C-alpha cells in the first residue's frame, strides 16, 4: 500500500465533480527515518511512583521542527533493552519494560513504536501523564496495541518501510509521563509473528501537534475544471490557493457541479457513465458536506511524501475509530488530527496520514490523506483492502462508549457524496480482492458491504462494537441522501 498525501482541496471530482481544483502548494520530500534518541532508562517494573516526585527531565531528544508556521515536535524516548540473561531483577526480563516518571517538553499525544512492522506487541501498554493545566496526574490509561491492521499493505513500498506501532492516544497538554509495558500469553491477534517476547526497538513517542492555524472563512467555490484521477505516483498539481473549508452544497448544487463538469467535456463520473439517458441528469449522489481541508486543520505539508497515489475506483468505504480516546473537545479536533498526522508520518514511517477522511464528535468532516477529496486517493487504513476504497475514521474510541449521533450522521452524509461520485450504493454489496489480511488470503475475492466496518476485512476490534452497531443506520441514511 502506499498512502501518499496530497493536500487537495479543490473540489474537483476526479470522477467528475467540478469543484475548485485546488491542491496543495508544493509538497516537500518525505523526511528521513525517525532517529532514535535519548539514553536507556531504568526500569521500574511497572510500579507507580508518588505524584509529587517526578523524575528529572528526560534526556530524550525531540525531533527538529519543520520549517514554517506549524512547527510541532516529536520526543522519542527509548525503552530499556531486554537483559541478556535470566539473572536480571524482577521486572527486567524480556516480557516487561518501563519508563519511570519523568518531566518532558509539553506534548498532547503519545504512542509506543518498535522497529519491525511485522512484529506484534502481545501485551498491555499503560501510561499516565501530568496535565500542564491542573498539575495533576491522570489515572493509568491503556493504549490499543493491535494497530498494524491500520496501515499500508505489506507488499507495498509504504508498508515495507513502516514501523510497528500502537494506536496513538490523545492525553491533552502534558509535561510529564510514566509508562509500563507487559507481555501476556493470550495471543488474541490472529496474525503471524506472535511471541511472549516484546518487540525490539521499543520507544515512547510524545507528539506536540503545534499551534492551530488562524481561523479563515473559505469563499464559495466557483465551478472549475476538475482533474481526472491520475496514475499512482503522479506528479503533484501546480501551486494553487487552497481554501480552509469546502462549504456544504445542497444536492441540487452538487448535481449542478457534476453537470458543469460533463458539459465542460471532462471524463464522466462513474455515476453518470453507468446510468441510462434518463438517470444521467440525476445520478445517485448525495450533497457534498462541509469539509475542513488540510489547510484548515493545519497540515504541515513538509511531513508527507511529495507525490500522490491513487487507486482505481472507490467502490467501498471502511469506517474506523481512531482509538485515540474520547477526552478531546471539538475545538481540539484539528490538534488531534495534526498529532495523528505527525505520528503516522514521523513515528509509524508512513507517507502521509493513513485515513482519507476524519469525523469528530460534533460531526465535522476533515480531509485526510492528500490527493483530492473527490478523487480515488489510495489510503493506509484497512490492511488488505486499501485499494478501491476510502477510509473514514471517527475520532475517539467506541468499544464501550456510544458514538455521538452527530458523528454517525456525518458518516452517512460523507459516504452519500463520496460513494455517489463513483455510483456506489451505500446499502449494497461489493466484491473486493484482498491484498492479504488475517481474515482473507491475498487474491481472495470477498463480498462486503459498500459501507463496511474495519472488522469486516480484518479481525480487529475497530471500529468498536458501539460504532459498528450504528453502520446499518448509516447505510440507510446515506442511501436516502443519494435519492435511492
C-alpha positions as CSV (number, residue, x, y, z in Angstrom):
1,X,0.0,0.0,0.0
2,X,1.3,3.3,-0.5
3,X,-0.5,6.1,1.1
4,X,0.6,9.3,-0.3
5,X,-0.7,12.6,0.7
6,X,-1.7,15.4,-1.3
7,X,-3.4,18.3,0.1
8,X,-6.4,18.6,-2.1
9,X,-8.8,21.0,-1.7
10,X,-10.1,21.8,-5.0
11,X,-13.2,20.0,-5.0
12,X,-12.8,18.6,-8.4
13,X,-14.4,15.3,-8.6
14,X,-11.8,13.3,-10.3
15,X,-14.7,11.3,-11.2
16,X,-16.3,14.3,-12.3
17,X,-17.1,16.8,-9.6
18,X,-16.3,20.2,-11.0
19,X,-15.4,21.9,-7.8
20,X,-12.5,24.0,-7.1
21,X,-9.4,22.2,-8.3
22,X,-7.2,23.5,-5.6
23,X,-4.4,21.3,-4.5
24,X,-1.6,22.0,-2.1
25,X,1.2,24.2,-2.9
26,X,4.5,22.5,-3.4
27,X,4.9,19.4,-1.3
28,X,8.3,18.6,0.1
29,X,10.0,15.3,0.1
30,X,9.4,12.9,2.9
31,X,11.7,13.2,5.8
32,X,14.4,10.6,6.6
33,X,13.7,7.8,9.1
34,X,12.8,8.8,12.6
35,X,16.1,9.0,14.6
36,X,16.2,7.2,17.9
37,X,17.1,9.5,20.7
38,X,18.0,9.6,24.4
39,X,19.7,7.2,26.7
40,X,18.2,4.0,28.0
41,X,16.0,4.5,31.1
42,X,16.0,2.4,34.3
43,X,13.0,0.1,34.6
44,X,10.7,0.4,37.5
45,X,9.0,-3.0,36.8
46,X,5.7,-1.1,36.3
47,X,5.4,0.2,39.9
48,X,3.9,3.7,40.0
49,X,5.7,6.4,42.0
50,X,4.4,9.3,44.0
51,X,2.7,12.0,42.0
52,X,4.6,14.7,43.8
53,X,8.0,13.5,43.0
54,X,8.6,13.4,39.2
55,X,12.0,12.3,38.0
56,X,14.4,14.8,36.4
57,X,13.7,16.0,32.9
58,X,14.2,13.2,30.3
59,X,17.2,13.1,28.1
60,X,15.1,12.1,25.1
61,X,15.8,14.1,22.1
62,X,13.0,16.0,20.2
63,X,12.9,15.7,16.5
64,X,13.6,19.1,14.8
65,X,10.6,21.1,13.8
66,X,9.9,21.5,10.2
67,X,10.3,25.0,8.7
68,X,7.1,27.0,8.6
69,X,4.4,28.3,10.8
70,X,3.3,24.9,12.2
71,X,6.4,23.5,14.0
72,X,5.2,20.6,16.1
73,X,7.7,18.2,17.6
74,X,8.2,14.5,18.4
75,X,10.1,13.5,21.5
76,X,11.4,9.9,21.3
77,X,12.2,8.1,24.5
78,X,13.8,4.6,24.0
79,X,12.7,1.9,26.5
80,X,15.5,0.0,28.2
81,X,16.8,-3.0,26.3
82,X,16.0,-6.6,27.4
83,X,18.5,-8.1,29.7
84,X,20.9,-10.6,28.2
85,X,20.3,-13.3,30.7
86,X,17.6,-14.5,33.2
87,X,19.5,-13.3,36.2
88,X,18.0,-9.9,35.9
89,X,16.0,-8.4,38.7
90,X,12.2,-8.9,38.7
91,X,10.5,-6.6,36.2
92,X,13.6,-6.5,34.0
93,X,13.0,-9.6,31.8
94,X,12.2,-9.8,28.1
95,X,8.5,-9.5,28.8
96,X,8.5,-6.2,30.7
97,X,9.6,-2.7,30.1
98,X,9.0,0.6,31.9
99,X,9.9,4.3,31.9
100,X,10.0,5.9,35.3
101,X,8.1,9.1,35.8
102,X,9.9,12.0,34.1
103,X,9.3,15.6,33.1
104,X,9.4,16.2,29.4
105,X,8.7,19.0,27.0
106,X,5.0,19.6,26.6
107,X,3.1,17.2,24.4
108,X,-0.5,16.1,23.7
109,X,-0.5,12.7,22.0
110,X,1.7,9.6,22.5
111,X,2.2,6.1,21.3
112,X,4.7,3.3,21.5
113,X,6.7,2.4,18.4
114,X,9.1,-0.5,17.5
115,X,11.3,-1.5,14.6
116,X,9.7,-4.4,12.8
117,X,6.2,-3.7,11.4
118,X,5.5,-7.5,11.2
119,X,6.3,-7.9,15.0
120,X,3.2,-7.8,17.3
121,X,3.2,-6.4,20.7
122,X,1.3,-9.1,22.5
123,X,0.7,-7.4,25.9
124,X,-0.5,-4.3,27.8
125,X,0.8,-0.8,27.3
126,X,-0.3,1.6,30.1
127,X,0.6,5.2,30.5
128,X,-0.2,8.1,32.9
129,X,0.5,11.7,32.2
130,X,0.6,15.0,34.1
131,X,-1.6,17.9,32.9
132,X,0.0,21.3,32.3
133,X,-3.3,22.8,33.2
134,X,-4.1,21.2,36.5
135,X,-0.6,19.9,37.5
136,X,-2.3,16.5,38.5
137,X,-1.5,13.1,37.2
138,X,-4.0,11.1,35.2
139,X,-5.1,7.5,36.0
140,X,-3.3,4.7,34.1
141,X,-4.7,4.5,30.6
142,X,-4.3,1.7,28.1
143,X,-3.1,2.0,24.5
144,X,-4.5,-0.2,21.8
145,X,-1.6,-2.4,20.9
146,X,-3.0,-4.2,17.8
147,X,-2.8,-1.4,15.4
148,X,-0.9,-2.9,12.5
149,X,-4.2,-3.5,10.7
150,X,-4.5,0.2,10.2
151,X,-1.9,0.7,7.5
152,X,-0.4,0.1,4.1
153,X,-0.4,-3.4,2.7
154,X,3.0,-5.1,3.5
155,X,3.6,-5.8,-0.2
156,X,3.8,-2.1,-1.0
157,X,6.8,0.2,-0.5
158,X,5.0,2.2,2.1
159,X,4.0,-1.0,4.1
160,X,7.6,-2.4,3.9
161,X,9.1,0.9,5.1
162,X,6.9,1.4,8.0
163,X,7.3,0.5,11.7
164,X,5.3,-1.3,14.3
165,X,3.2,1.0,16.5
166,X,0.3,1.1,19.0
167,X,-2.6,3.3,18.3
168,X,-1.8,6.9,19.3
169,X,-3.6,8.2,22.4
170,X,-4.7,11.8,22.9
171,X,-3.9,12.9,26.5
172,X,-4.2,16.7,26.3
173,X,-1.4,19.1,27.1
174,X,1.0,17.3,29.4
175,X,4.6,17.8,30.7
176,X,5.4,14.5,32.5
177,X,4.9,10.8,31.7
178,X,5.3,7.3,33.1
179,X,4.9,4.1,31.1
180,X,4.8,0.4,31.6
181,X,4.7,-2.4,29.0
182,X,4.0,-6.1,29.9
183,X,3.8,-9.1,27.6
184,X,1.0,-11.6,28.0
185,X,0.3,-15.1,26.9
186,X,-3.2,-14.9,25.4
187,X,-2.4,-14.2,21.8
188,X,-5.8,-12.9,20.6
189,X,-4.2,-11.4,17.5
190,X,-4.8,-13.6,14.5
191,X,-1.7,-12.7,12.5
192,X,1.8,-14.3,12.4
193,X,4.8,-13.2,14.4
194,X,3.2,-13.6,17.9
195,X,5.6,-14.1,20.8
196,X,5.8,-13.7,24.5
197,X,8.9,-11.5,23.9
198,X,8.3,-7.8,23.4
199,X,9.4,-6.4,20.0
200,X,12.9,-5.0,19.6
201,X,13.5,-1.2,19.5
202,X,10.6,-0.1,21.7
203,X,10.3,3.6,22.3
204,X,7.7,6.0,23.5
205,X,7.0,8.9,21.1
206,X,5.5,12.1,22.6
207,X,3.9,14.4,20.0
208,X,3.3,18.1,20.2
209,X,0.9,18.9,17.3
210,X,1.9,22.5,17.2
211,X,-0.3,25.6,17.2
212,X,-3.6,25.8,15.3
213,X,-3.7,27.9,12.2
214,X,-5.7,31.2,12.3
215,X,-9.4,30.8,11.5
216,X,-10.3,31.5,7.9
217,X,-13.5,31.6,6.0
218,X,-13.4,30.0,2.6
219,X,-15.0,31.8,-0.3
220,X,-17.8,29.9,-2.0
221,X,-16.1,28.0,-4.8
222,X,-17.0,28.5,-8.4
223,X,-17.2,25.5,-10.8
224,X,-13.8,24.8,-12.4
225,X,-12.4,22.1,-14.5
226,X,-11.7,19.0,-12.3
227,X,-8.6,16.9,-12.7
228,X,-9.0,13.3,-13.7
229,X,-7.8,10.6,-11.4
230,X,-4.2,10.1,-12.1
231,X,-1.9,7.1,-12.0
232,X,-0.1,6.2,-8.9
233,X,2.9,8.3,-8.1
234,X,1.5,11.1,-10.3
235,X,3.3,14.4,-10.1
236,X,1.6,16.9,-7.8
237,X,-0.6,19.6,-9.4
238,X,0.9,23.1,-9.7
239,X,0.6,25.5,-6.8
240,X,-2.8,27.0,-6.2
241,X,-4.6,28.8,-3.4
242,X,-6.3,26.3,-1.1
243,X,-9.4,27.2,0.9
244,X,-9.5,26.2,4.6
245,X,-13.1,24.9,4.3
246,X,-15.0,23.5,1.4
247,X,-18.6,24.7,2.0
248,X,-21.6,22.4,2.2
249,X,-23.6,22.2,-1.0
250,X,-27.2,21.2,-1.5
251,X,-28.0,18.2,-3.6
252,X,-29.0,20.5,-6.4
253,X,-25.8,22.4,-6.2
254,X,-23.8,19.1,-6.2
255,X,-25.7,17.8,-9.2
256,X,-25.1,21.2,-10.9
257,X,-21.3,20.8,-10.4
258,X,-21.5,17.3,-11.9
259,X,-23.4,18.6,-14.9
260,X,-21.0,21.5,-15.3
261,X,-18.1,19.1,-15.4
262,X,-19.9,17.0,-18.0
263,X,-20.7,19.9,-20.3
264,X,-17.1,21.1,-20.0
265,X,-16.1,17.9,-21.6
266,X,-14.5,16.3,-18.6
267,X,-14.5,12.5,-18.2
268,X,-17.9,11.4,-16.9
269,X,-18.2,10.2,-13.3
270,X,-18.8,6.6,-12.9
271,X,-22.2,7.5,-11.5
272,X,-23.1,9.1,-14.8
273,X,-21.3,6.8,-17.2
274,X,-23.1,3.7,-15.9
275,X,-26.5,5.4,-15.9
276,X,-29.1,5.4,-18.7
277,X,-30.1,8.6,-20.5
278,X,-32.8,9.5,-18.0
279,X,-30.7,8.8,-15.0
280,X,-27.7,10.6,-16.3
281,X,-29.1,14.0,-15.3
282,X,-29.9,12.8,-11.8
283,X,-27.1,10.4,-10.6
284,X,-27.4,9.0,-7.2
285,X,-25.1,11.4,-5.4
286,X,-25.7,12.9,-2.0
287,X,-25.0,16.6,-1.3
288,X,-21.4,17.4,-0.6
289,X,-20.9,18.0,3.1
290,X,-18.8,20.8,4.6
291,X,-15.2,19.6,4.6
292,X,-12.3,21.2,6.6
293,X,-9.3,20.9,4.3
294,X,-5.7,20.1,5.2
295,X,-5.1,23.8,5.2
296,X,-8.0,24.3,7.6
297,X,-6.7,21.8,10.2
298,X,-3.1,23.0,9.8
299,X,-1.3,20.2,8.0
300,X,2.5,20.7,7.7
301,X,2.9,19.5,4.1
302,X,6.6,19.0,4.6
303,X,5.9,15.9,6.7
304,X,4.3,13.9,3.9
305,X,5.7,12.5,0.7
306,X,5.7,14.9,-2.2
307,X,3.9,12.5,-4.6
308,X,0.3,11.3,-4.5
309,X,-1.1,7.8,-5.1
310,X,-4.4,6.9,-6.5
311,X,-6.4,3.7,-6.7
312,X,-8.9,2.6,-9.4
313,X,-12.5,3.4,-8.3
314,X,-13.9,4.0,-4.8
315,X,-16.2,1.0,-4.5
316,X,-16.4,0.9,-0.7
317,X,-16.0,2.9,2.5
318,X,-14.4,1.4,5.6
319,X,-15.4,3.0,8.8
320,X,-12.9,3.2,11.7
321,X,-12.5,4.6,15.1
322,X,-9.1,6.3,15.7
323,X,-8.8,4.6,19.2
324,X,-7.2,7.9,20.4
325,X,-9.7,8.2,23.3
326,X,-12.7,10.5,23.8
327,X,-11.0,13.1,26.0
328,X,-11.0,15.9,23.4
329,X,-13.2,18.9,22.7
330,X,-14.4,19.7,19.2
331,X,-12.3,22.8,19.3
332,X,-9.3,20.5,19.8
333,X,-10.1,18.1,16.9
334,X,-7.7,19.9,14.5
335,X,-4.9,19.5,17.0
336,X,-5.8,15.8,17.4
337,X,-5.6,15.3,13.7
338,X,-2.3,17.1,13.4
339,X,-1.0,14.8,16.2
340,X,-2.2,11.7,14.4
341,X,-0.7,13.0,11.1
342,X,2.7,13.5,12.7
343,X,2.5,10.1,14.4
344,X,1.7,8.4,11.2
345,X,4.5,10.0,9.2
346,X,7.3,10.5,11.8
347,X,6.6,7.6,14.1
348,X,5.0,4.9,12.0
349,X,7.0,5.9,8.9
350,X,4.1,6.2,6.6
351,X,4.0,8.5,3.6
352,X,1.0,10.5,4.9
353,X,-1.9,10.4,7.2
354,X,-3.5,7.0,6.8
355,X,-7.2,7.8,6.7
356,X,-8.9,9.5,3.7
357,X,-11.3,11.4,5.9
358,X,-11.9,12.0,9.6
359,X,-15.0,13.0,11.6
360,X,-15.0,14.5,15.0
361,X,-17.6,14.0,17.8
362,X,-19.5,17.1,16.7
363,X,-19.9,15.8,13.1
364,X,-17.3,18.0,11.4
365,X,-15.7,16.3,8.4
366,X,-11.9,16.7,7.7
367,X,-9.8,15.9,4.7
368,X,-7.3,13.3,5.4
369,X,-4.6,11.9,3.1
370,X,-3.8,14.4,0.4
371,X,-4.6,14.0,-3.3
372,X,-8.1,15.4,-3.7
373,X,-11.2,14.8,-1.6
374,X,-13.2,13.9,-4.8
375,X,-10.5,11.6,-6.1
376,X,-9.8,7.9,-5.5
377,X,-6.8,8.5,-3.2
378,X,-5.0,5.4,-2.0
379,X,-5.1,5.4,1.8
380,X,-3.4,3.3,4.5
381,X,-6.3,2.4,6.8
382,X,-7.6,-1.2,6.2
383,X,-4.8,-3.7,5.7
384,X,-5.7,-5.9,2.7
385,X,-8.4,-3.6,1.4
386,X,-6.9,-0.2,0.8
387,X,-7.3,-0.5,-3.0
388,X,-10.7,0.7,-4.5
389,X,-11.9,2.0,-1.1
390,X,-11.9,5.1,1.1
391,X,-11.2,5.1,4.8
392,X,-13.2,7.2,7.3
393,X,-12.1,7.5,10.9
394,X,-14.3,8.8,13.7
395,X,-12.1,10.5,16.2
396,X,-12.5,8.6,19.5
397,X,-12.8,5.1,21.0
398,X,-16.1,3.3,20.7
399,X,-15.7,-0.2,22.0
400,X,-17.8,0.7,25.1
401,X,-18.7,4.4,24.5
402,X,-21.7,5.3,22.4
403,X,-20.7,7.3,19.3
404,X,-22.3,10.7,19.1
405,X,-25.3,10.9,16.7
406,X,-23.7,13.9,15.0
407,X,-20.7,11.7,14.1
408,X,-22.8,8.9,12.7
409,X,-24.9,11.4,10.7
410,X,-21.7,12.9,9.3
411,X,-20.5,9.4,8.2
412,X,-23.8,9.0,6.3
413,X,-23.5,12.4,4.7
414,X,-19.9,11.9,3.7
415,X,-20.5,8.4,2.2
416,X,-23.6,9.6,0.3
417,X,-21.4,12.1,-1.5
418,X,-18.1,10.3,-1.8
419,X,-19.6,6.9,-2.8
420,X,-22.1,8.6,-5.1
421,X,-19.2,10.1,-7.2
422,X,-18.4,6.5,-8.3
423,X,-22.0,5.3,-8.5
424,X,-21.8,3.0,-5.4
425,X,-25.0,2.2,-3.5
426,X,-24.5,2.6,0.3
427,X,-27.0,-0.2,1.0
428,X,-25.4,-2.6,-1.5
429,X,-22.7,-5.2,-1.5
430,X,-19.4,-5.1,-3.5
431,X,-16.8,-7.7,-4.3
432,X,-13.2,-6.7,-3.5
433,X,-9.9,-8.6,-3.9
434,X,-8.0,-9.0,-0.7
435,X,-4.4,-7.7,-0.6
436,X,-3.8,-10.1,2.3
437,X,-5.3,-9.8,5.8
438,X,-5.7,-12.1,8.8
439,X,-9.2,-12.9,7.6
440,X,-8.7,-13.2,3.8
441,X,-5.7,-14.5,1.9
442,X,-4.1,-12.3,-0.7
443,X,-6.0,-12.6,-4.0
444,X,-9.3,-13.9,-2.5
445,X,-12.4,-12.2,-3.8
446,X,-14.6,-11.1,-0.9
447,X,-18.2,-9.8,-0.8
448,X,-18.5,-6.9,1.6
449,X,-21.0,-4.2,2.4
450,X,-20.3,-1.0,0.4
451,X,-20.2,0.7,3.8
452,X,-18.2,-1.7,6.0
453,X,-16.6,-1.6,9.4
454,X,-12.8,-2.2,9.6
455,X,-13.5,-5.6,11.3
456,X,-15.3,-6.8,8.2
457,X,-12.0,-7.0,6.3
458,X,-9.7,-7.8,9.2
459,X,-10.0,-9.5,12.6
460,X,-9.9,-6.4,14.8
461,X,-11.9,-4.5,17.4
462,X,-12.1,-1.5,15.2
463,X,-14.4,0.5,14.7
464,X,-15.5,-0.5,18.2
465,X,-18.6,-2.5,19.0
466,X,-20.8,0.5,19.6
467,X,-19.9,2.3,16.4
468,X,-20.1,-0.9,14.3
469,X,-23.6,-1.3,15.6
470,X,-24.6,2.1,14.0
471,X,-23.4,1.2,10.5
472,X,-26.8,-0.2,9.4
473,X,-28.5,3.1,10.2
474,X,-25.7,5.0,8.4
475,X,-26.2,2.9,5.3
476,X,-29.9,3.6,5.2
477,X,-29.4,7.3,5.8
478,X,-26.6,7.5,3.2
479,X,-28.8,5.8,0.5
480,X,-31.7,8.1,1.3
481,X,-29.4,11.2,0.8
482,X,-28.4,9.8,-2.6
483,X,-32.1,9.8,-3.5
484,X,-32.4,6.0,-3.6
